[in-house]
Amino acid sequence: MVNKPKQHAIWGHRGTFVLAATGSAVGLGNIWKFPYITGENGGGAFVLMYLVFIAMIGVPIMIGEVLLGRRGRANPVNAMAQVSDETGAPRLWNGIGWCAVLAGFLILSYYSVIAGWTLEYVTSALQGEFAGLDGASSTLAFEALLADKNRLIGWQTLFIGLTVLVVAFGVTKGLETAVRLLMPLLFVLLLVLLGYAVVAGDFAAGAEFMFGFNARDLSWEAASIALGHAFFTLSLAMGAIMAYGSYMPGNSSIGTMVLTVAMLDTLVALTAGLAIFPIVFATPGISPSEGAGLMFVSLPIAFGAMPMGVVFGALFFVLVTLAAWSSTISLLEPAVAYLTERFSLKRLTANLLIACSAWFVGLGTVLSFNDWEGITLIGKFNFFGLIDFVTTNLMLPLGGLLMAIFVGWVVRRDILRNELRQESERFFNLWYWVLRYISPLALLIVLLAGLRPLFD
Ligand code: TRP
């Protein structure tokens, strides 16, 4: 039998799932990564593919993942076992839970390094270091940070510490309290920034870049990146959403909640793009295809030039830090839930064990930006490039494919219908059909196409 805990936590408020899942979904992926990969992959065509993947693949699988968590009422590994038993399927399907927890761990390792950069930028903003920056000096400042290993490790350690702090307090006292405070604040800050981009940036050029469609920019590689990102941004296929679903009260409508989360997440990504690109186009010396430094190089220039830039600059990077924070707690939680429920470890012990391991693996990411930068492991990838590629472009889509097959073809229909009893017949049938036929096929095609960079 599965080691089922006597009592699995349940969120204290009806709306917490939406806040917590949105907190998980909205993060560096939306504010840092989405704008820069849009910039690297040609703008509008990329955004279009991304939106299609969110709707056709992301949302149906997210509904499936939440459903599995709530049905299993346990951490991802045990929840998968629970549902497999109930439906009479082999325990092999546990593998999905395992793969999920592992992917989450690897993502956490590099995510906290990059979140650390945002902490550094909060302090630089407050010290007025953005004043008078231009394209060249801002790039230099960013490169100087990346070259400074000890600084990077310091921030990475602080950030993991913050994450441990929340997760240690548990589901309702820690996670729930944190997201109820952080999320509203984040939305307000983002709107303030959008306002600034409209007033001070080249808004027309920014919007044209993001929504101007050019068929020439469609490519398999861009499709694979867009698909991986659709999973990444929704926090799919690695147990976070399953774990949060497992804390969801039984009478909440999964469909409504998932649609809300997906919409909010997309809205934040698009808003972040609309806040960043107008500034990029209004600033000489930087281009949209700047890469990983886009947000860190372009925005300080704008803040340095604007009235009250110290305040707005610090606010912006605080916002990104908060968004990243509510994401890392969801990356840590599934593994912690697994260790406490499966091996009866204390929450704090499990928490420290995983956080320290993630910190250690994260050192590889730190070095990828200085000492190990030129050391390529496979194809064109260095350590960070490889972890990012393998988790986002392979593990997440693969986990998603297996989840779609499991929910769509293995789990008994009456179990699904019962978990989705709040949904109308029409909604259920549409969801079931898309999840069985459309999502897996589309996923398979894009996944195979995405293997190419490994052989370049
Ligand atoms: N979705 C978050 C972002 O966009 C990152 C994240 C949190 C995540 N939890 C996850 C990504 C689980 C994949 C899986 O920044």
Boltz pocket constraint, residues with backbone or C-beta under 6 A from the ligand:
constraints:
  - pocket:
      binder: B
      contacts: [[A, 24], [A, 25], [A, 26], [A, 27], [A, 28], [A, 29], [A, 30], [A, 104], [A, 107], [A, 231], [A, 232], [A, 233], [A, 234], [A, 235], [A, 236], [A, 237], [A, 238], [A, 240], [A, 327], [A, 328], [A, 330], [A, 331]]
      max_distance: 6.0
